Amino acid sequence: MEKGDMMLSEKGGVEMKIVIAPDSFKEALSAAEVAKAIRDGFAEVFPKADYALLPVGDGGEGTLRALSSALGAELKRVWVSGPFLDLIEVELGFANEGKTAFIEMAEVVGLELVPEGKRDPLNVSTRGVGELILHAARQGATEIVIGIGGTASQDGGIGMAEALGYRFFDQSGQPVDPLGKNLHRISKIDKTHLDPLLNQITITVITDVTNPLCGESGAAAIFGRQKGLPQEAIREADQALYMFYNRFFSVPEEPGSGAGGGMGAGLAVFAGGKLVRGIDYVIEVLELKRVCADADIVITGEGSMDGQTASGKAPLGVLRAVPAGIPVIAICGSVLEGSEHLYEEGMTAIFPSINEVAARGKILQNTRQNLTRTARNIAKLLEL
């Protein structure tokens, strides 16, 4: 029987292989926790199946853990500047005998680190990202991989740049605090204090989206609202990014330059970083294609599936990595407009897991049981 026929019953001695490769559910569960919750639901119906759990990341939350687990990296903790310049303890990973370091920007300025009442991406500092880069270099890393998704910031990378040694001044020659709200005030950039370690490292920037820096699909227009930027402030924030880059460099058009509130552009310009699609990078490291080659079914998902998902986030990357004929099912928290394009890409089915109309806090709290229940219900349907 062909795998595409979806015969998933274990009766008659048939043993199936189920690959579970979800992204994290933002502010609720890590990718590894999501994978385990889904497996628990399926295992109630198919207890003898061969389960391969491959939690993925696309440059956002959970990417550090996914890469570190796959490569046997050593996780270390270090204190850096947080979203409001208060010291916070974060993780980074070292592999390849310490020569390769993995950094997750969401560890420093992730949306979950900023209380809802304080969310304003123009007042969030990315200085800690630059501090992590220099820390990794001082520990001997010569290759640094940085995932830049899932953040609460929009400063075009200037906070990170200041930590590397860049200085910013206004027309009067006065220092400018490197925050997104001050981009329009910067008239001069001084790079005479750059840390010499920058000449000894290469940086790979893994982005969770392909959005450009500015315009209708840019950082402010697409991600500003979810980070707390009022609708009436989006146009001004977009123009500030455009004017800053147009004045000192050129406005980048490279896909992913708008990721991380413009950190994609910032790392490329200020640190010589090379931008790559996060999910493609992670899939290669995890050898997902090899693992899925003999799968009977693949389960993926993320917290909310919408047009951004269909633009290249983790579930689409997983879908494209699975050989033709193998069913791919997505389990998510909510299904929003734009997710239907995943069916055009070949997704077999998409299932939301939220079970009731409730306050956001309660929904996040119930994520694990919602996932397990939905996975069990899907498995019962497949058992038929």
Secondary structure, DSSP 8 states (H G I E B T S, - for coil): --GGG-----GGG---EEEE----BTTTB-HHHHHHHHHHHHHTT-TTSEEEE----SSSTTHHHHHHHHHT-EEEEEEEE-TTS-EEEEEEEEETTTTEEEEEHHHHHBGGGS-GGG--GGG---HHHHHHHHHHHHTT-SEEEEE--SBS--STTHHHHHHHT-EEE-TTS-B---SGGGGGG--EEE-TT--GGGGG-EEEEEES----SSSTTSHHHHHTGGGT--GGGHHHHHHHHHHHHHHHS----STTTTHHHHHHHHHHHHH--EEEEHHHHHHHHHTHHHHHTT-SEEEE--SEESTTGGGT-HHHHHHHHS-TTS-EEEEESEE-TTTTHHHHHT--EEEE---S---HHHHHHTHHHHHHHHHHHHHHHHH-
